Every structure is written in structure tokens, then in C-alpha cells.
Amino acid sequence: MSAIDDDLYIFGYGSLTWRPSEDLAQTEVCQGILDDPSFVRVWGQYSTDHRGDEATFGCVCNLLRTEELLRYFETQPSYPPPAAPEAVPYQDARSGVLGSLYLLPAATKAKTLADLDVREKGGYEREIVSVLKIDPSDPSKPPTSVSALLYRGSTTSDEVTRSRVGNFWARILYDIDYAVHTFAASVGPSGWNGDYILNLDTWLDSMDEKYSCIPKLPSDPATRLLSERLRSFLLKAKEENIGVLFAYGVGNNEHEQLGIKNPDTPPFSRPFDSDNLDQIIRGLWELALPLAAYVPPADPVMPHSPSAVSRVQLRAVECGGSHTVLITTGNQCYSLGSNAASQLPPSPTPNIRAAALGHAHTLLLTTSNRLLTFGSDSHGQCSPPPFLSNNSVSKSAIFTGPHTSACITADGIAHVWGCSKYNQSGTFKHPSHPSTTFTEAALGMRHTILLDSEGAVYAIGDNRNLQLGSAGPSSSSPRLVPVPPTSSISSGWSHCIAVTKGGTIYGWGRNDHGQVGLGHVTSPVPPTLVPTPPGDQPLKKATCGPEYTVVMSSTGQPYGCGWNEHGTLGVGDTEDRPTFAEIQVDGSILREGVGLMGVGGAHIMIA
């Protein structure tokens, strides 16, 4: 920077337009137009330390040249670039970017440049650009060309598509509703994300009025459109008590069970690459779902701003055949997806503490211990024994299979009802130790497995695929499964998974799609130690879909194996996987704090 004259200008295009930093607050300020028509102001950069955090990403603007934006799109297989540069999102006929010019005194120049060096190390870069300086005393005069220092999010790093700083955000670039919901609900150390864009929009209004005499003052259609839509959403959110849920989804979305609706073409960008949004296969898609009549907790975990829309906090995510149920920390239940069998509870349903979803039915357990059922009763799965239908019996947990339902009462007895063709239903007390209780159930298509308070696993029902854990006939009474002491169980249609108290995984049963995760499709298999997913991270949970399995590491990273016809494993294709593969986030990164997971017929949602 030694070649720069003492009179150093800095060009601000984001928050510097309306809120100068401490170093710049006392300096001379005027406006200027970036003299490079290829630059556009783009709302598509993560903010994880400014207007958001690692758990609630915010979005700030950045400047990109046309070729940089095109190059970025080329790295995003779900979001290809437009066919021609002139069709780039955000580009406008009146080119150029309007911003603020700060004249930096020589006395503070060194300190400011040192601060910029720190920013540069954090994923920012700087360059000298030509700016057309508007004469503040007579804006009608031809502008004067000056050199100015510009700093912006890095576009040259090899890690630009994965880094948390300087990364451009495909999902938010392409979906205006997602962008608006992010602005509305994200809060960071610098405040509410909505303030950032709305203040810039207000500044642009003032510049239009101040410089009305300039015939080709650059416009900013993206900022204008996003701000207009944000203001409308904020009004609606206030009227309807809307909260925004940030989550991820992948797999089958034919019935909008992931909450992803086929949108109109976003006004400032291309349509989505998918022919339709019935199937999400390239990885987890970020979701920002508005939920009406949301009651936020009295003591929210996340930072908050009086102007921000509440961020929904969940206690459970459950997925069924083609529907999804969400339970908030305030015990409100919301439902998404198919309602062909009337399996969706009203949204919201209050006072719900637990849910379990089958192929086309739903069980809810209220805070007053009442059992509610919705959906198909083709096998009696929505007709529990009469003594379970009221709140006189304490129910500690509820469970579902494709066509069966279960609950465990406070006395540790498992009650299973619905399809009983293979003797998988009935009332089951512990077969060996009267003082030992059952704590958990997992229901398959033709079998039931139970976990007791000592960590032993028992199985009942059909055994043609070794669902009972060892060779032999089917059983109408609990049979011990030879696995180490276990902390949790899960079942698909005909395969079973146990997470041991030591943190390892054992799987058994049908394996024709590789759903047990052993690296082959030999089927069936007896209880077998399953190789740890890549990274050797401790596991938080394991959940079975019909013919696939998903595990989540202690960091919230999901891995999947088995049947992948609908792209449920998020690996970019629809080929089965016999070993656990990492389920990545399509065009983005995984938020911190992810820990809830629902696994359905062919879809997954995590939050």
C-alpha cells in the first residue's frame, strides 16, 4: 500500500454505507459509483460472526464480478450458471454499484490498514479500484475518478466453496423465501440480520432522493426486492405469530414432507435446477420453514432482538412413510406431508410431548398423558387397547412400525397393537426377571424388538430374515438377541440396529440393499459388529428407515447406508450404499448444534 497517496479513499458497499466504523466515523464522506460495470452487490455470503453465528447463519452482501459469480455457480451442481453472462442474477441495465467513499486521514491510515490485514487473514481480500466520486456540492457535475481501497469476501481461496468465511451461499442466492426467512430470524453479535439489509435499503432511498439529478444512478434490484419481501413477511409474522425453523432435509419430497414447496421462479434468479422438487438427492437442503401460531419459550437459548422473528426451537423431529411431525420445546406439534389417510394432526396441536409415525398413521402423547391417534387403521394400528386410550395409565414412551403401534407403560410392560399376523403384537412382560422393565420398543414390518433396563435386547415375531437375531422359528414371546449391553434400538422393515453402551453398532436381519452397513449385500445376517462410519467419531444415535440406516455422530454429522432409490442418502445419485456414506449439505455447510433426526419412508430431516 506504499504506492497509495496520503489521501486514501475507502469504498463501502455494505454496512459502511449507513454505519461507518469507529475509525471512519470522523472522516470526510461522500458517495461514489464503482467504475467497473461487471461488479454487482450480491446477497449471498455467510455471516457467522457478525449478523449470525455458527448455529444461526446470517447473510451479508458482498461484491462479485460477473465472471466470479459464474465461476462459483460452476462449483454447485444443483445450481448451474445462467447460459449467458447478461442473464446473471442481480445484473441490471444500469450497471455499477453505488457506495460511500471515506477519505482516510494519514494519521489513522496505518491503523485502518492493519485492521484490514486482520480481515484479509479471516477470508477477506482487498484491491484498488476506480470509483466515480460524486461532487456533494453539485451532484450534476461530471464525477471525478479516484482510486479507492475495496475489501470484500475472498473469491480466490481453494476452500471458497466450503469455508465459513468468504463463502458464497448457493441456497440463499437462489431462493428468495429462504433469504427473507434468514434475514427475519438470524441474530448475531452485531445485531439482527434484518437491520443490515433494511438500513441499506433506506440508505438507497435517501441516495435516490439526494441524487435525483443523476440520470444513470445505479439501481440495486436485489436489495430492493429482498427488502420489500422482508417487510411484508415481518408484518405477516407479527399478525400470525410466525416462527422460523432452520433445519435440513433430503430424499423424497413428493408430498412436501420436507416442507420444500415447488416455488415460482425466484424473481431475481434462475429456477431451481431440478425438473421438480419431488426428490432431493444431492445432499441435505437447508430449510427455513415459517410456522404460524408459534409460542416461543420464555427463556430462549439463542440471542434475540425485539425486531427479529423467533427462531423455532424443537425437542423432536419424527418422520413417517411420507409425512413429518415436529414438536417444539413449548410442546406444540406441527405436521407436514401427505394427509391421504388423515395422518396429519392439526398444526399446531398444543400440549404434545412425544410423537411416533408409521407408514400412514401418527401417535401423539400429550403432556397430560393422553394417547392420540391419527390416520390409517387398516390393521388396527390406531385402535389401542381401551385401557390405554385415556390418561389413567402412565405411558412413558410411544413407538410405531409400518402397521403397528406400541407404548411402554410406567410398570415397564410393552403393549403392541395393530398387525398381528406374525405374533408381533400383544402385551409383553419381561420373560426372565420380573423386576426388570422394558424401556424401548422398535417395530418392523413383521417383528418387534424390545430393550430392557439392563441393556438386553429381545425380539418377537417373524424370523425369516433373522430379525430375532438367531436361526430358528418365529416366536410369539420375547427371545433374547445375542448383542452386547445396549443403549438404544431401531428397526427397519426387516433389519435391526443396536447402539451398544460402548458406542459401537450391531446390526442383523435383512441386508439385500446393504442396510446393515457391512460393505456387502449378503442377506440375511446375524448380529454383527458394524464398521464405524468415516472419521471414527462417537455416535449420538442410529435410526432405521424401511431398508436403510442413518447414524449421527456426536458433532451432528449424519451418515447413511442401504436403499437409496429416492436419493435419501444424499450422495448425489440413487445407487444403494452397502457402507455408511457421509450425507453432506448441498451447496452449504452444517450448522453447529444439530442433534435431532427424523428418518422416514424415504426422507430424512435433521435440526
C-alpha positions in Angstrom: 0.0 0.0 0.0 3.0 2.3 0.0 2.2 3.4 -3.5 -1.1 4.9 -2.4 -1.1 8.7 -1.8 -1.7 10.0 1.7 -5.3 10.8 0.7 -6.6 7.3 0.8 -10.3 6.6 0.0 -12.1 3.5 1.2 -15.2 2.3 -0.7 -18.0 1.0 1.4 -20.9 -1.0 -0.1 -22.5 -2.8 2.8 -22.9 -1.6 6.4 -20.3 1.1 5.8 -22.8 3.0 3.7 -25.0 3.7 6.7 -22.9 2.9 9.7 -19.2 3.8 9.5 -16.7 2.0 11.7 -15.1 3.9 14.6 -12.0 4.8 12.5 -14.1 6.2 9.7 -16.8 8.0 11.7 -14.9 11.3 11.9 -13.6 11.3 8.3 -14.9 13.0 5.2 -17.6 11.0 3.5 -19.2 11.3 0.1 -20.7 8.9 -2.4 -19.3 7.2 -5.4 -20.1 4.7 -8.2 -17.8 1.8 -8.6 -16.4 2.3 -12.1 -16.5 -1.4 -13.1 -19.8 -2.5 -14.7 -19.1 -6.2 -14.0 -19.4 -5.7 -10.3 -22.8 -6.5 -8.6 -23.9 -6.3 -5.0 -24.7 -9.9 -4.1 -26.7 -11.1 -1.0 -25.2 -14.5 -0.6 -22.3 -14.5 1.9 -22.4 -16.3 5.2 -22.2 -14.2 8.4 -21.3 -16.4 11.3 -19.6 -13.8 13.5 -21.5 -10.6 12.6 -25.2 -10.9 11.7 -25.5 -14.6 12.7 -23.5 -17.3 14.4 -22.4 -20.9 13.8 -25.8 -22.1 14.8 -27.9 -19.4 13.1 -26.3 -18.3 9.9 -26.9 -14.7 8.9 -26.4 -13.2 5.4 -24.5 -10.1 4.4 -23.8 -8.6 1.0 -20.6 -8.8 -1.0 -19.3 -7.5 -4.3 -18.7 -10.0 -7.1 -17.7 -9.6 -10.7 -19.8 -11.4 -13.2 -17.2 -14.0 -14.0 -16.7 -14.7 -10.3 -20.4 -15.4 -9.8 -20.4 -17.7 -12.8 -17.3 -19.5 -11.6 -18.9 -20.0 -8.2 -22.1 -21.5 -9.8 -19.9 -23.9 -11.7 -18.9 -25.5 -8.3 -22.5 -26.0 -7.3 -24.0 -29.0 -9.3 -27.6 -28.2 -8.1 -27.3 -24.5 -9.0 -25.8 -24.2 -12.5 -24.9 -20.8 -14.0 -27.1 -19.0 -16.5 -26.4 -19.6 -20.1 -25.1 -16.1 -20.8 -23.3 -13.5 -18.6 -26.1 -11.0 -19.2 -28.5 -13.3 -17.5 -26.6 -13.4 -14.2 -28.8 -12.9 -11.2 -28.8 -9.3 -9.8 -27.4 -7.8 -13.0 -29.3 -4.6 -14.0 -29.3 -2.4 -17.1 -28.0 0.5 -15.1 -24.7 -1.1 -14.1 -22.3 -0.2 -11.4 -22.5 -0.2 -7.6 -23.3 2.9 -5.5 -21.5 3.2 -2.2 -19.8 5.5 0.2 -16.3 7.0 -0.1 -14.4 7.7 3.1 -11.3 9.9 2.9 -8.9 8.3 5.4 -6.5 10.8 7.1 -2.8 9.9 7.0 -2.8 9.9 10.9 -5.2 6.9 11.1 -4.2 5.2 7.8 -1.7 2.7 9.3 -4.2 1.5 12.0 -7.0 1.1 9.5 -4.8 -0.9 7.1 -3.7 -3.1 9.9 -7.3 -3.8 10.7 -7.9 -4.7 7.1 -4.9 -7.0 7.2 -6.7 -8.9 10.0 -9.9 -9.1 8.0 -7.9 -10.3 5.0 -6.5 -13.2 7.0 -10.0 -14.1 8.0 -11.2 -14.7 4.5 -11.3 -11.2 3.0 -9.2 -9.7 0.3 -8.5 -6.2 -0.8 -7.8 -4.4 -4.1 -7.5 -0.9 -5.5 -10.5 0.1 -7.7 -11.5 3.1 -9.7 -14.6 5.0 -8.3 -16.5 7.8 -9.8 -16.7 10.3 -7.0 -19.9 12.3 -6.9 -19.4 16.0 -6.0 -21.6 16.5 -2.9 -21.8 20.3 -3.5 -23.0 19.8 -7.1 -24.1 16.3 -8.0 -24.9 17.4 -11.5 -21.2 17.9 -12.3 -19.4 15.0 -14.0 -18.0 12.7 -11.4 -14.2 12.6 -10.7 -12.4 9.3 -11.0 -10.4 8.4 -7.8 -8.6 5.4 -6.6 -10.1 3.7 -3.6 -9.4 0.7 -1.4 -12.1 -2.1 -1.6 -12.2 -5.1 0.7 -14.6 -8.0 0.1 -15.1 -11.6 0.8 -12.4 -13.8 -0.7 -13.2 -15.4 -4.1 -9.8 -16.9 -4.7 -9.3 -19.4 -1.9 -9.2 -23.0 -2.9 -11.7 -23.6 0.0 -14.1 -20.9 -1.1 -17.0 -23.4 -1.6 -16.6 -24.9 1.9 -15.0 -22.2 4.1 -17.2 -20.5 6.7 -15.8 -17.0 5.9 -15.8 -15.7 2.4 -18.1 -18.5 1.3 -21.0 -17.7 -1.1 -24.2 -19.4 -0.3 -25.9 -21.2 -3.1 -29.2 -21.9 -1.3 -29.7 -18.3 -0.3 -28.7 -17.0 -3.8 -31.4 -19.0 -5.5 -34.4 -18.9 -3.1 -35.9 -15.6 -2.2 -38.2 -17.0 0.5 -35.2 -18.8 2.2 -33.3 -15.5 2.1 -36.1 -13.5 3.6 -36.7 -16.0 6.4 -33.0 -15.9 7.2 -32.9 -12.1 7.4 -36.0 -12.2 9.6 -34.8 -14.7 12.2 -31.0 -14.5 12.3 -29.3 -12.6 15.1 -25.5 -12.2 15.7 -23.1 -10.2 17.8 -23.7 -7.1 15.6 -27.5 -7.4 16.0 -30.5 -8.5 14.0 -29.8 -9.6 10.4 -32.8 -7.7 9.1 -31.4 -4.4 10.2 -28.4 -4.9 7.9 -30.4 -5.1 4.7 -33.3 -2.7 5.7 -30.8 0.0 6.6 -29.0 -0.4 3.3 -32.4 -0.2 1.5 -33.3 3.0 3.5 -29.9 4.4 2.5 -30.5 3.7 -1.1 -33.8 5.5 -0.8 -32.1 8.6 0.5 -29.5 8.4 -2.2 -32.2 8.3 -4.9 -33.7 11.4 -3.5 -30.4 13.2 -2.9 -29.0 12.4 -6.4 -32.2 12.5 -8.4 -30.4 14.7 -10.9 -28.0 11.9 -11.9 -29.7 10.1 -14.8 -27.9 6.8 -14.5 -27.5 6.4 -10.8 -27.0 2.6 -10.3 -30.1 0.7 -9.1 -30.0 -2.3 -6.8 -32.9 -4.6 -7.7 -31.9 -7.4 -5.4 -31.7 -5.3 -2.3 -34.9 -3.5 -3.2 -36.8 -6.8 -3.8 -35.4 -8.6 -0.7 -36.2 -5.6 1.5 -39.8 -5.3 0.2 -40.4 -9.0 0.7 -38.8 -8.9 4.2 -41.1 -6.0 5.3 -44.1 -7.9 4.1 -43.0 -11.1 5.9 -42.4 -9.2 9.1 -45.9 -7.8 9.1 -47.3 -11.3 8.4 -45.1 -12.8 11.1 -46.4 -10.3 13.7 -50.0 -10.9 12.7 -49.8 -14.7 12.7 -47.1 -15.2 15.4 -44.8 -16.9 12.9 -41.6 -18.5 14.0 -38.9 -19.8 11.6 -37.5 -23.3 11.8 -34.0 -23.8 10.5 -33.4 -27.4 9.6 -32.2 -29.7 6.8 -34.0 -32.3 4.6 -33.1 -34.8 1.9 -34.8 -37.6 -0.1 -38.4 -37.9 -1.2 -40.4 -34.7 -1.2 -43.3 -35.8 -3.4 -45.8 -34.8 -0.7 -43.8 -31.9 0.6 -42.9 -33.9 3.7 -39.6 -31.9 3.8 -41.5 -28.6 3.8 -40.0 -27.7 0.4 -42.7 -26.4 -1.9 -42.3 -26.1 -5.6 -41.7 -22.4 -5.8 -42.4 -19.9 -8.5 -39.2 -18.8 -10.3 -37.4 -16.6 -7.7 -37.7 -13.1 -9.2 -34.0 -12.3 -9.1 -32.6 -15.6 -10.2 -33.0 -18.8 -12.3 -35.4 -21.5 -11.4 -34.0 -24.5 -9.4 -32.0 -26.9 -11.5 -34.3 -29.8 -10.5 -37.0 -30.7 -13.0 -39.1 -30.7 -9.9 -38.6 -30.7 -6.2 -40.1 -34.1 -5.6 -36.7 -35.7 -4.9 -33.7 -34.1 -3.2 -30.7 -36.3 -3.9 -27.5 -34.1 -3.9 -27.4 -33.7 -0.1 -29.2 -32.1 2.7 -31.1 -29.0 1.7 -31.3 -26.1 4.1 -34.8 -25.3 5.2 -36.2 -22.1 6.8 -39.8 -23.1 7.4 -42.3 -20.5 8.7 -44.6 -22.0 11.4 -47.7 -20.0 12.4 -49.0 -19.6 15.9 -45.6 -20.4 17.4 -45.2 -19.7 21.1 -41.5 -19.1 21.8 -40.0 -20.3 25.1 -39.8 -17.9 28.0 -36.1 -18.3 28.1 -34.8 -18.7 24.5 -31.4 -20.3 24.0 -30.5 -18.2 21.0 -29.7 -14.5 21.1 -32.8 -12.4 20.3 -33.7 -8.9 19.1 -37.1 -7.2 19.6 -37.4 -6.8 15.8 -36.4 -10.4 14.9 -38.8 -13.2 14.1 -38.5 -16.0 16.7 -36.3 -18.9 15.7 -38.3 -22.2 16.4 -36.7 -24.5 18.9 -37.5 -28.2 18.6 -37.5 -31.1 21.1 -38.3 -33.8 18.5 -38.4 -34.5 14.7 -40.3 -37.6 13.6 -40.8 -38.9 10.1 -43.3 -41.4 8.7 -43.9 -43.0 5.4 -44.5 -39.7 3.6 -45.2 -37.3 6.5 -43.3 -35.4 9.2 -44.1 -34.2 12.7 -42.2 -31.5 14.6 -42.5 -30.9 18.3 -41.3 -27.6 19.7 -39.8 -27.0 23.1 -43.1 -25.4 24.0 -44.9 -28.7 23.3 -46.5 -27.5 20.1 -46.9 -30.1 17.3 -46.6 -29.2 13.6 -47.1 -31.6 10.7 -46.0 -31.7 7.1 -46.5 -34.0 4.1 -49.2 -36.5 2.9 -52.6 -36.5 4.6 -54.1 -39.1 2.3 -55.1 -41.2 5.3 -55.8 -38.2 7.6 -52.5 -39.0 9.4 -51.6 -35.3 9.9 -52.5 -33.8 13.3 -53.7 -30.1 13.1 -50.9 -27.6 13.1 -50.3 -26.6 15.7 -51.6 -29.1 18.2 -50.8 -27.9 21.7 -49.6 -29.8 24.8 -47.7 -32.6 22.9 -44.6 -34.2 24.5 -43.9 -37.1 22.1 -44.8 -38.4 18.6 -44.3 -41.6 16.7 -45.1 -42.1 13.0 -45.9 -45.2 11.0 -46.4 -45.7 7.3 -49.7 -43.7 7.2 -50.5 -43.2 10.9 -49.4 -41.0 13.8 -49.4 -41.3 17.5 -49.2 -38.3 19.8 -48.7 -38.3 23.6 -50.0 -35.3 25.4 -48.5 -33.6 28.4 -51.4 -34.9 30.4 -50.6 -38.5 29.4 -53.4 -38.9 26.8 -52.7 -41.0 23.7 -54.0 -39.5 20.4 -54.1 -41.4 17.1 -54.4 -40.2 13.5 -54.5 -41.9 10.2 -54.9 -45.4 8.8 -56.4 -48.0 11.0 -56.2 -50.7 8.3 -54.5 -53.2 10.7 -55.9 -51.7 14.0 -52.8 -49.6 14.5 -54.9 -46.6 15.5 -57.1 -48.7 17.9 -55.1 -49.2 21.1 -56.5 -51.4 23.9 -59.3 -49.5 25.7 -57.4 -49.1 28.9 -54.6 -47.2 27.0 -57.0 -44.7 25.4 -57.3 -42.4 28.3 -54.8 -40.7 30.7 -55.4 -43.1 33.6 -52.4 -45.2 32.6 -48.9 -43.6 32.8 -47.2 -44.1 29.4 -43.5 -43.4 29.4 -42.9 -43.8 25.6 -44.7 -44.5 22.3 -43.5 -46.2 19.2 -44.7 -47.2 15.7 -43.9 -49.6 12.9 -45.3 -49.6 9.4 -48.7 -51.0 10.5 -48.3 -51.4 14.3 -48.1 -49.2 17.3 -46.8 -49.6 20.9 -46.3 -47.9 24.2 -44.5 -48.8 27.3 -46.4 -48.1 30.5 -44.9 -46.9 33.7 -44.7 -50.5 35.0 -42.3 -51.4 32.2 -44.7 -53.5 30.3 -44.7 -53.3 26.5 -48.1 -53.1 24.7 -48.1 -53.6 21.0 -51.2 -53.4 18.8 -52.1 -53.4 15.1 -50.9 -56.1 12.6 -50.6 -59.4 14.5 -50.3 -61.8 11.6 -46.8 -62.8 12.7 -47.5 -62.6 16.5 -45.5 -59.4 16.7 -48.3 -57.7 18.7 -49.6 -58.3 22.2 -48.8 -57.4 25.9 -45.2 -58.3 26.8 -43.7 -58.6 30.3 -40.1 -59.3 30.8 -39.6 -63.1 30.4 -36.7 -63.6 32.8 -36.6 -61.1 35.6 -39.9 -59.7 37.0 -38.1 -56.7 38.4 -36.6 -55.8 35.1 -38.6 -53.5 32.9 -38.8 -52.8 29.2 -37.8 -49.2 28.3 -37.9 -49.0 24.5 -39.5 -50.7 21.5 -38.7 -50.8 17.8 -41.3 -52.2 15.4 -40.6 -53.7 12.0 -43.0 -55.0 9.3 -43.4 -58.4 10.8 -41.4 -58.3 14.1 -40.9 -56.3 17.3 -37.8 -55.8 19.3 -37.6 -54.6 22.9 -34.9 -53.1 25.1 -34.8 -53.7 28.8 -33.5 -51.6 31.7 -30.3 -53.7 31.9 -29.4 -53.2 28.2 -30.6 -56.6 27.0 -32.5 -56.8 23.6 -35.4 -59.2 23.0 -37.3 -59.9 19.7 -40.7 -61.3 18.9 -42.5 -62.3 15.6 -41.3 -63.4 12.2 -37.8 -64.7 11.7 -37.4 -65.5 8.0 -34.7 -62.7 7.8 -33.1 -63.4 11.2 -35.0 -60.5 12.7 -35.0 -62.4 16.0 -31.2 -62.5 16.0 -30.6 -66.2 15.5 -31.8 -69.1 13.4 -35.0 -70.7 14.4 -38.7 -70.4 14.0 -40.8 -67.4 14.6 -41.7 -66.6 18.2 -44.7 -65.2 20.0 -42.8 -64.5 23.1 -39.7 -62.4 23.7 -36.4 -64.1 22.6 -33.0 -62.8 23.7 -30.9 -61.3 20.9 -27.1 -62.0 21.3 -25.7 -58.4 21.3 -23.6 -56.6 24.0 -25.4 -54.4 26.5 -27.3 -51.8 24.5 -28.4 -48.2 25.0 -30.8 -47.8 22.1 -32.5 -49.8 19.3 -34.1 -49.2 16.0 -35.8 -51.3 13.3 -36.5 -51.1 9.6 -38.9 -53.4 7.8 -36.8 -56.5 8.3 -33.4 -55.3 9.7 -32.4 -54.1 13.2 -29.7 -51.9 14.7 -28.5 -51.7 18.3 -26.2 -49.0 19.6 -24.2 -50.5 22.5 -23.4 -48.9 25.7 -19.8 -48.8 24.5 -20.8 -46.7 21.5 -20.5 -49.4 18.8 -23.2 -50.6 16.4 -24.5 -54.1 15.9 -26.9 -54.9 13.1 -28.8 -58.0 11.9 -31.6 -59.1 9.7 -32.3 -58.5 6.0 -29.3 -56.9 4.2 -30.2 -57.1 0.4 -29.6 -53.3 0.0 -26.7 -53.1 2.3 -28.9 -51.6 5.0 -26.9 -53.1 7.9 -23.8 -51.3 6.7 -21.4 -54.2 6.4 -20.0 -53.4 3.0 -21.8 -56.3 1.2 -25.4 -57.3 0.4 -25.3 -60.9 1.7 -28.7 -61.4 3.3 -29.8 -62.2 5.9 -27.1 -61.6 8.5 -26.9 -62.5 12.2 -26.0 -59.8 14.8 -22.7 -58.4 13.6 -20.4 -55.5 14.6 -20.9 -52.8 12.0 -17.8 -50.8 10.9 -17.7 -47.3 12.4 -18.5 -44.6 9.8 -15.7 -42.5 8.4 -14.0 -40.2 10.8 -14.3 -42.6 13.7 -16.4 -40.1 15.7 -18.6 -41.2 18.6 -22.2 -41.8 17.6 -25.1 -39.9 19.0 -27.9 -42.1 17.6 -28.8 -44.6 14.9 -32.2 -44.8 13.2 -33.6 -47.2 10.6 -35.6 -46.4 7.6 -37.5 -49.2 5.8 -34.4 -50.5 4.1 -31.7 -48.1 5.0 -30.0 -46.9 8.2 -28.8 -43.4 9.3 -26.4 -42.7 12.1 -25.4 -39.3 13.5 -22.0 -38.5 15.0 -21.5 -36.5 18.2 -20.9 -33.4 16.0 -24.3 -33.8 14.3 -22.9 -35.2 11.0 -25.2 -37.8 9.5 -24.1 -41.0 7.6 -26.3 -43.4 5.7 -26.3 -46.8 4.1 -28.6 -49.1 2.2 -31.6 -48.4 -0.1 -31.2 -45.1 -2.0 -33.8 -45.2 -4.7 -35.1 -41.7 -3.9 -31.6 -40.2 -3.1 -32.3 -40.4 0.6 -28.7 -40.9 1.4 -27.8 -37.5 -0.1 -24.8 -38.7 -2.1 -25.8 -37.2 -5.5 -27.2 -40.3 -7.1 -29.8 -43.1 -6.5 -27.5 -46.0 -6.1 -27.6 -48.1 -2.9 -24.7 -47.9 -0.5 -23.6 -51.0 1.5 -21.3 -49.0 3.7 -22.0 -45.7 5.6 -21.5 -42.7 3.4 -21.4 -39.1 4.6 -24.6 -37.1 3.9 -23.3 -33.7 3.0 -25.1 -30.4 2.8 -25.8 -29.4 -0.8 -24.1 -26.1 -1.6 -23.6 -25.1 2.1 -22.2 -26.2 5.4 -23.7 -27.9 8.5 -24.8 -25.6 11.3 -23.5 -26.1 14.9 -25.9 -27.6 17.4 -27.6 -30.0 15.0 -28.7 -33.0 17.0 -32.3 -34.0 16.2 -33.0 -36.5 13.4 -36.1 -38.0 11.9 -35.9 -40.9 9.4 -38.9 -41.7 7.3 -40.0 -43.9 4.4 -37.6 -42.2 2.0 -36.8 -38.9 3.6 -34.7 -37.5 6.4 -35.0 -34.3 8.4 -32.5 -33.1 10.9 -32.5 -30.0 13.1 
